[in-house]
């Protein structure tokens, strides 16, 4: 590695992937909003012309980030964080409301969203905190400080009524986990996610069964007394048989699998609970506590769902979970998106030949739903190429993060990979109907200067840190 030549030390694999995505995004924006009266791709009056201008600025920002000394980012990490927190506060009072969210500064034709860049400030601050001498995430006070740094911008963004952007910050749990945070937090995160979904989609009886099983799961985790999964499955099958035989002998020609599984699971849970009572009677308060907390949480879900989420957000979640089917209402975007992607087939319809794209069937097709254009015009092959590029980029970023000698650079690298992963997974997930529509852009593809500049600065800051990985940064 050549210490004094930053450009030679840059990871050009990441840079080539970045340039490919930006160029592909620009071409797809051109196709998504193509106007025959303004068919010049460099027309600055159209979105594709503006995007090209923003790409030019993004490249200049990337160059600027690279030439700045890497120690600058370490030294002023907390200052960057404080600046963006201040902007999040100011936008609450002086920002412009766009699509129901008061989260934008608008000056003439230029719009700027502080919530995007606050992720950058948070990544810098978390990196600085975790790389502090003798800092350990095993200390409760340190955990609270890390949580405060992450949750403060989350709270301010929620006040702006931009829940989608706020959710991205939860992905900072990945760098925290990499640096030694207890896996128990992830365990309970998954646990309460299951409870949240279950309380919305399941009947009370079925959900009580799930609560019993999950409570036992948590209790066994603490007790380190796991019942072999094979025995549980065999027990469930044995209990299911009488119910199945009863349904078959009923002779009405119907077989209700739901009836069999729910009742069998309920009895299985009761037997497991009885086994625990008999063999571990002294730990029953723990199981009871988990069960009661789970019930309280599930009851509060309904209150929070109706109290804190906007009607359109509730509709999107209900549609995603299959609670409601409204292909012309809340599910319209996703339904049209899936039609567009599916119609592309294996090789796609060809550049500028997408009918769903051409006739504006999919709203926000140049921003949040840009992947529809990829699927319709470039088909499965083009979609696979885009996904492969993102996966390659994410894997490469993790590899770069792991080779850092500085803890600061490693944490920041994982933060970059985590943020890009969340945007990539959720954005593409919502276009194919497997994730809620929360309105976050696809990195480097979606139309917009604010998001492109943010992702560019985020990515190239890490490349700059990686180029100086043999230096002592703190």
C-alpha positions as CSV (number, residue, x, y, z in Angstrom):
1,X,0.0,0.0,0.0
2,X,1.4,3.4,-0.9
3,X,0.8,5.7,2.0
4,X,1.2,9.0,0.2
5,X,-1.0,8.4,-2.8
6,X,-4.7,8.4,-1.8
7,X,-6.0,7.8,-5.3
8,X,-3.9,4.7,-5.8
9,X,-5.1,3.4,-2.4
10,X,-8.8,3.8,-3.2
11,X,-10.8,0.7,-3.7
12,X,-11.6,0.9,-7.4
13,X,-14.0,-2.0,-7.4
14,X,-16.4,0.0,-5.2
15,X,-15.9,3.1,-7.4
16,X,-16.7,1.1,-10.6
17,X,-19.8,-0.3,-9.0
18,X,-20.9,3.2,-7.9
19,X,-20.4,4.6,-11.4
20,X,-22.3,1.7,-12.9
21,X,-25.3,2.2,-10.6
22,X,-25.4,6.0,-11.1
23,X,-25.3,5.6,-14.9
24,X,-27.9,2.9,-14.8
25,X,-30.1,5.0,-12.5
26,X,-29.8,8.0,-14.8
27,X,-30.9,5.9,-17.9
28,X,-33.8,4.4,-16.0
29,X,-35.0,7.9,-14.8
30,X,-34.8,9.0,-18.5
31,X,-37.0,6.0,-19.4
32,X,-39.4,6.4,-16.5
33,X,-40.3,10.1,-17.3
34,X,-39.5,10.1,-21.0
35,X,-41.1,13.0,-22.8
36,X,-41.2,12.8,-26.6
37,X,-41.3,16.6,-26.8
38,X,-38.2,16.8,-24.7
39,X,-36.3,13.7,-25.9
40,X,-32.9,15.2,-25.3
41,X,-31.4,13.3,-22.4
42,X,-29.4,16.4,-21.4
43,X,-32.5,18.7,-21.2
44,X,-32.2,20.5,-17.9
45,X,-36.0,21.2,-17.8
46,X,-36.7,17.5,-17.4
47,X,-36.0,15.2,-14.5
48,X,-33.3,13.3,-16.4
49,X,-31.5,16.5,-17.2
50,X,-31.6,17.7,-13.6
51,X,-30.4,14.3,-12.4
52,X,-27.4,14.5,-14.7
53,X,-26.6,17.9,-13.2
54,X,-26.9,16.4,-9.7
55,X,-24.6,13.5,-10.8
56,X,-22.0,16.1,-11.8
57,X,-22.2,17.8,-8.4
58,X,-22.1,14.3,-6.8
59,X,-18.8,13.5,-8.6
60,X,-17.4,16.8,-7.4
61,X,-18.5,16.0,-3.9
62,X,-16.8,12.6,-4.1
63,X,-13.6,14.2,-5.3
64,X,-13.7,16.7,-2.4
65,X,-14.3,14.0,0.2
66,X,-11.3,12.1,-1.1
67,X,-8.9,15.0,-1.0
68,X,-9.8,16.0,2.5
69,X,-7.5,14.5,5.2
70,X,-9.1,11.4,6.8
71,X,-8.4,12.7,10.3
72,X,-10.8,15.6,9.6
73,X,-13.8,13.3,9.7
74,X,-12.6,11.7,13.0
75,X,-11.9,15.1,14.6
76,X,-15.2,16.7,13.7
77,X,-17.5,13.7,14.0
78,X,-19.5,15.1,16.9
79,X,-19.7,18.5,15.3
80,X,-21.2,17.0,12.1
81,X,-23.7,15.2,14.2
82,X,-24.6,18.3,16.2
83,X,-25.0,20.3,13.0
84,X,-27.5,17.8,11.4
85,X,-29.4,17.5,14.7
86,X,-29.8,21.3,14.6
87,X,-31.0,21.2,11.0
88,X,-33.6,18.5,12.0
89,X,-34.9,20.9,14.7
90,X,-34.9,23.9,12.4
91,X,-36.8,22.1,9.6
92,X,-39.7,21.4,12.1
93,X,-40.3,25.2,12.2
94,X,-39.2,26.4,8.8
95,X,-39.4,23.4,6.6
96,X,-41.8,22.8,3.7
97,X,-44.4,20.0,3.9
98,X,-44.0,17.5,1.0
99,X,-46.2,14.4,0.7
100,X,-47.4,15.0,4.3
101,X,-43.9,15.2,5.8
102,X,-42.5,18.6,7.0
103,X,-38.9,17.5,6.4
104,X,-37.6,19.6,3.5
105,X,-35.8,22.9,3.1
106,X,-36.8,24.4,-0.3
107,X,-34.9,27.2,-1.8
108,X,-36.1,28.0,-5.3
109,X,-35.9,24.8,-7.4
110,X,-33.5,23.2,-4.9
111,X,-34.8,20.9,-2.1
112,X,-32.7,19.5,0.7
113,X,-33.8,16.9,3.3
114,X,-31.8,17.0,6.5
115,X,-33.0,13.5,7.5
116,X,-30.9,12.0,4.8
117,X,-27.7,13.7,5.9
118,X,-28.4,13.1,9.5
119,X,-27.7,9.4,8.9
120,X,-24.2,10.5,7.9
121,X,-23.8,12.5,11.0
122,X,-25.1,9.6,13.1
123,X,-22.6,7.2,11.5
124,X,-19.7,9.5,12.2
125,X,-20.8,10.0,15.9
126,X,-21.4,6.3,16.5
127,X,-18.0,5.5,15.0
128,X,-16.3,8.2,17.2
129,X,-18.1,6.9,20.3
130,X,-17.3,3.2,19.8
131,X,-13.7,3.9,19.0
132,X,-13.1,5.9,22.2
133,X,-10.4,4.5,24.3
134,X,-11.6,1.8,26.8
135,X,-15.2,2.1,25.5
136,X,-17.2,-1.1,25.9
137,X,-20.8,-1.8,25.0
138,X,-21.0,-4.2,27.9
139,X,-21.3,-1.2,30.2
140,X,-24.9,-0.1,30.7
141,X,-24.1,3.6,30.6
142,X,-22.3,3.2,27.3
143,X,-25.3,1.4,25.9
144,X,-27.6,4.3,26.8
145,X,-25.2,6.8,25.2
146,X,-25.1,4.9,22.0
147,X,-28.9,4.5,22.0
148,X,-29.3,8.2,22.6
149,X,-27.2,9.1,19.6
150,X,-29.3,6.9,17.4
151,X,-32.7,7.6,18.8
152,X,-32.4,11.4,19.0
153,X,-32.6,11.9,15.2
154,X,-35.3,9.2,15.1
155,X,-37.5,11.2,17.5
156,X,-37.0,14.4,15.5
157,X,-37.8,12.8,12.2
158,X,-40.9,11.1,13.6
159,X,-42.0,14.6,14.6
160,X,-41.6,15.6,11.0
161,X,-44.1,12.8,10.1
162,X,-41.5,10.9,8.1
163,X,-41.7,7.4,9.7
164,X,-40.0,5.8,6.7
165,X,-36.8,7.8,7.1
166,X,-36.8,7.2,10.9
167,X,-36.9,3.5,10.5
168,X,-33.6,3.5,8.6
169,X,-31.8,4.5,11.8
170,X,-32.6,1.3,13.5
171,X,-30.2,-0.4,11.2
172,X,-27.3,1.0,13.3
173,X,-27.9,-2.0,15.5
174,X,-25.6,-3.9,13.0
175,X,-22.4,-2.0,13.7
176,X,-23.3,-2.1,17.4
177,X,-23.7,-5.8,17.3
178,X,-20.4,-6.2,15.4
179,X,-18.6,-4.3,18.2
180,X,-19.8,-6.5,21.0
181,X,-23.4,-5.6,21.8
182,X,-25.3,-8.5,23.3
183,X,-27.2,-10.7,20.9
184,X,-30.1,-10.7,23.4
185,X,-31.2,-7.3,22.0
186,X,-31.4,-8.8,18.5
187,X,-33.3,-11.8,19.9
188,X,-35.9,-9.6,21.6
189,X,-36.1,-7.4,18.5
190,X,-37.1,-10.4,16.5
191,X,-39.4,-11.6,19.3
192,X,-41.4,-8.3,19.5
193,X,-41.5,-8.0,15.7
194,X,-43.3,-11.4,15.6
195,X,-45.6,-10.2,18.3
196,X,-46.4,-7.0,16.4
197,X,-47.2,-8.8,13.2
198,X,-49.1,-11.6,15.0
199,X,-51.3,-9.2,17.0
200,X,-52.4,-7.6,13.7
201,X,-53.1,-10.6,11.6
202,X,-54.1,-13.4,13.9
203,X,-57.3,-14.3,15.8
204,X,-57.2,-13.9,19.6
205,X,-57.1,-17.7,20.2
206,X,-54.4,-18.3,17.7
207,X,-52.3,-15.5,19.0
208,X,-52.6,-16.8,22.6
209,X,-51.1,-20.0,21.3
210,X,-48.2,-18.1,19.7
211,X,-47.6,-16.2,22.9
212,X,-47.4,-19.4,24.9
213,X,-44.9,-20.9,22.5
214,X,-42.8,-17.7,22.2
215,X,-42.8,-17.2,26.0
216,X,-41.5,-20.8,26.4
217,X,-38.9,-20.1,23.8
218,X,-37.7,-17.0,25.7
219,X,-37.8,-18.8,29.0
220,X,-35.8,-21.8,27.7
221,X,-33.3,-19.3,26.3
222,X,-32.6,-17.9,29.8
223,X,-32.8,-21.3,31.4
224,X,-30.5,-22.9,28.8
225,X,-32.8,-25.9,28.9
226,X,-33.8,-26.5,25.3
227,X,-36.2,-29.3,24.4
228,X,-34.9,-31.0,21.2
229,X,-36.8,-29.7,18.3
230,X,-37.4,-33.2,17.0
231,X,-39.3,-34.1,20.1
232,X,-41.5,-31.0,19.8
233,X,-42.3,-31.8,16.2
234,X,-43.2,-35.4,17.0
235,X,-45.4,-34.2,19.9
236,X,-47.1,-31.8,17.6
237,X,-47.7,-34.4,14.9
238,X,-49.0,-36.9,17.5
239,X,-51.5,-34.4,18.9
240,X,-52.5,-33.4,15.3
241,X,-53.4,-36.9,14.2
242,X,-56.7,-37.2,16.2
243,X,-57.9,-33.8,14.9
244,X,-57.0,-34.7,11.4
245,X,-58.7,-38.1,11.6
246,X,-61.8,-36.5,13.1
247,X,-62.0,-34.1,10.2
248,X,-61.6,-36.8,7.6
249,X,-64.3,-39.1,9.3
250,X,-66.6,-36.1,9.6
251,X,-67.5,-36.8,5.9
252,X,-68.4,-33.3,4.9
253,X,-65.7,-33.2,2.2
254,X,-63.7,-30.4,3.8
255,X,-60.4,-30.4,5.5
256,X,-59.5,-27.4,7.6
257,X,-55.8,-27.3,8.1
258,X,-56.1,-24.1,10.1
259,X,-58.4,-26.0,12.6
260,X,-55.9,-28.8,13.0
261,X,-52.8,-26.7,13.4
262,X,-54.2,-24.2,15.8
263,X,-55.8,-26.7,18.2
264,X,-52.8,-29.0,18.0
265,X,-50.4,-26.1,18.7
266,X,-52.4,-25.0,21.6
267,X,-52.4,-28.4,23.2
268,X,-48.7,-28.8,22.5
269,X,-47.9,-25.4,24.1
270,X,-50.0,-26.5,27.2
271,X,-48.1,-29.8,27.5
272,X,-44.7,-28.0,27.2
273,X,-45.9,-25.5,29.8
274,X,-46.9,-28.3,32.1
275,X,-43.6,-30.0,31.6
276,X,-41.8,-26.8,32.5
277,X,-44.0,-26.4,35.6
278,X,-43.2,-29.9,36.8
279,X,-39.5,-29.9,36.1
280,X,-38.7,-26.2,36.6
281,X,-41.3,-24.9,39.0
282,X,-38.9,-22.4,40.5
283,X,-38.6,-20.6,37.1
284,X,-42.3,-20.2,36.5
285,X,-42.3,-16.5,37.5
286,X,-39.9,-15.8,34.5
287,X,-42.2,-17.6,32.0
288,X,-45.3,-15.9,33.5
289,X,-43.6,-12.5,33.3
290,X,-42.6,-13.0,29.7
291,X,-46.2,-14.1,28.8
292,X,-47.8,-11.2,30.6
293,X,-45.4,-8.6,29.0
294,X,-46.2,-10.2,25.6
295,X,-49.9,-9.8,26.2
296,X,-49.5,-6.1,27.3
297,X,-47.3,-5.4,24.2
298,X,-49.8,-7.0,21.8
299,X,-52.7,-5.0,23.3
300,X,-50.6,-1.8,23.0
301,X,-49.9,-2.6,19.3
302,X,-53.5,-1.9,18.4
303,X,-53.5,1.4,20.3
304,X,-50.2,2.5,18.8
305,X,-51.3,1.4,15.3
306,X,-54.4,3.5,15.4
307,X,-53.0,6.4,17.4
308,X,-49.6,7.1,15.9
309,X,-49.8,5.9,12.2
310,X,-51.4,7.9,9.5
311,X,-54.4,6.3,7.7
312,X,-52.4,5.7,4.5
313,X,-49.6,4.0,6.6
314,X,-52.1,1.8,8.3
315,X,-53.6,0.9,4.9
316,X,-50.2,0.0,3.5
317,X,-49.4,-2.3,6.4
318,X,-52.8,-3.9,6.3
319,X,-52.4,-4.5,2.5
320,X,-48.9,-6.0,3.0
321,X,-50.0,-8.4,5.7
322,X,-53.0,-9.4,3.8
323,X,-55.5,-8.0,6.3
324,X,-57.1,-5.9,3.6
325,X,-57.1,-6.2,-0.2
326,X,-57.5,-2.9,-2.0
327,X,-55.8,-3.0,-5.4
328,X,-57.3,0.3,-6.4
329,X,-56.5,2.1,-3.1
330,X,-53.7,1.5,-0.7
331,X,-52.4,-1.4,-2.7
332,X,-52.5,0.3,-6.0
333,X,-48.8,1.3,-6.2
334,X,-47.6,-2.2,-5.3
335,X,-50.1,-3.9,-7.5
336,X,-49.1,-1.8,-10.5
337,X,-45.4,-2.3,-9.6
338,X,-45.7,-6.1,-9.6
339,X,-47.6,-5.9,-12.9
340,X,-44.8,-3.8,-14.4
341,X,-42.0,-6.0,-13.2
342,X,-43.8,-9.2,-14.1
343,X,-44.6,-8.0,-17.6
344,X,-40.8,-7.6,-18.3
345,X,-40.4,-11.4,-18.5
346,X,-36.9,-12.8,-18.9
347,X,-35.2,-10.2,-21.1
348,X,-37.6,-7.3,-20.7
349,X,-39.4,-5.2,-23.3
350,X,-36.4,-3.0,-24.2
351,X,-35.3,0.5,-23.4
352,X,-38.1,3.1,-23.6
353,X,-40.6,0.3,-24.5
354,X,-42.2,-0.3,-21.2
355,X,-46.0,0.2,-21.4
356,X,-46.6,0.4,-17.7
357,X,-43.8,3.0,-17.5
358,X,-44.8,4.9,-20.6
359,X,-48.4,5.4,-19.6
360,X,-47.6,6.3,-15.9
361,X,-49.5,3.4,-14.3
362,X,-47.0,3.3,-11.4
363,X,-46.9,6.5,-9.3
364,X,-43.5,7.7,-8.2
365,X,-41.8,5.6,-10.8
366,X,-38.7,7.7,-11.1
367,X,-38.2,7.9,-7.3
368,X,-39.4,5.2,-4.9
369,X,-40.5,2.8,-7.6
370,X,-37.6,3.2,-10.0
371,X,-36.9,-0.6,-9.8
372,X,-40.2,-1.1,-11.7
373,X,-38.6,0.4,-14.8
374,X,-35.6,-1.9,-14.5
375,X,-37.9,-5.0,-14.2
376,X,-40.2,-4.0,-17.1
377,X,-37.7,-2.8,-19.6
378,X,-34.7,-5.0,-18.7
379,X,-36.6,-8.1,-17.4
380,X,-35.3,-10.7,-15.1
381,X,-31.7,-10.5,-16.5
382,X,-31.5,-6.7,-15.9
383,X,-33.1,-7.0,-12.5
384,X,-30.7,-9.8,-11.5
385,X,-27.7,-7.6,-12.7
386,X,-28.8,-4.7,-10.5
387,X,-29.4,-6.9,-7.5
388,X,-26.0,-8.6,-8.1
389,X,-24.3,-5.2,-8.3
390,X,-25.8,-4.2,-4.9
391,X,-24.9,-7.5,-3.3
392,X,-21.4,-7.3,-4.6
393,X,-21.1,-3.7,-3.3
394,X,-22.4,-4.7,0.2
395,X,-20.0,-7.7,0.4
396,X,-17.1,-5.6,-0.7
397,X,-17.9,-2.9,1.9
398,X,-18.0,-5.5,4.7
399,X,-14.6,-6.9,3.4
400,X,-13.1,-3.4,3.5
401,X,-14.6,-2.8,7.0
402,X,-13.0,-6.0,8.3
403,X,-9.5,-5.1,7.0
404,X,-9.4,-1.8,8.9
405,X,-6.8,-1.3,11.6
406,X,-8.8,1.6,13.0
407,X,-11.9,0.8,15.0
408,X,-13.4,4.1,13.9
409,X,-13.1,3.1,10.2
410,X,-14.4,-0.4,10.8
411,X,-17.5,0.9,12.6
412,X,-18.1,3.6,9.9
413,X,-17.7,0.9,7.2
414,X,-20.3,-1.3,8.8
415,X,-22.6,1.7,9.2
416,X,-22.3,2.5,5.5
417,X,-23.0,-1.2,4.5
418,X,-26.0,-1.3,6.9
419,X,-27.6,1.9,5.6
420,X,-27.2,0.8,2.0
421,X,-28.5,-2.6,2.8
422,X,-31.7,-1.3,4.4
423,X,-32.4,1.1,1.6
424,X,-31.7,-1.6,-1.0
425,X,-33.7,-4.4,0.7
426,X,-36.7,-2.3,1.7
427,X,-37.0,-0.4,-1.6
428,X,-36.8,-3.4,-3.8
429,X,-38.9,-5.4,-1.3
430,X,-41.8,-2.8,-1.5
431,X,-41.8,-2.8,-5.3
432,X,-42.4,-6.6,-5.3
433,X,-44.9,-6.5,-2.4
434,X,-42.8,-8.1,0.4
435,X,-42.1,-4.9,2.4
436,X,-44.2,-2.0,3.4
437,X,-44.3,1.1,1.2
438,X,-42.4,3.6,3.5
439,X,-41.0,5.9,0.8
440,X,-37.3,5.5,0.8
441,X,-35.1,5.8,-2.3
442,X,-33.1,3.1,-4.0
443,X,-29.4,4.2,-3.6
444,X,-27.8,5.7,-6.7
445,X,-30.9,4.9,-8.8
446,X,-33.8,7.0,-7.5
447,X,-34.3,10.5,-8.8
448,X,-33.2,13.3,-6.5
449,X,-30.1,15.3,-5.7
450,X,-30.5,15.1,-1.9
451,X,-30.4,11.3,-1.7
452,X,-27.7,11.0,-4.4
453,X,-25.4,13.4,-2.6
454,X,-26.0,11.8,0.7
455,X,-25.1,8.3,-0.5
456,X,-22.1,9.6,-2.4
457,X,-20.7,11.4,0.6
458,X,-21.4,8.4,2.8
459,X,-19.7,6.0,0.5
460,X,-16.7,8.1,-0.4
461,X,-16.0,9.0,3.2
462,X,-15.5,5.4,3.9
463,X,-13.3,4.9,0.8
464,X,-11.2,7.9,2.1
465,X,-10.9,6.2,5.5
466,X,-10.0,2.9,3.8
467,X,-7.3,4.6,1.7
468,X,-5.7,5.7,5.0
469,X,-6.1,2.5,6.8
470,X,-2.4,2.1,7.7
471,X,-2.4,5.6,9.3
472,X,-3.1,6.1,13.0
473,X,-6.5,8.0,12.9
474,X,-7.0,8.5,16.7
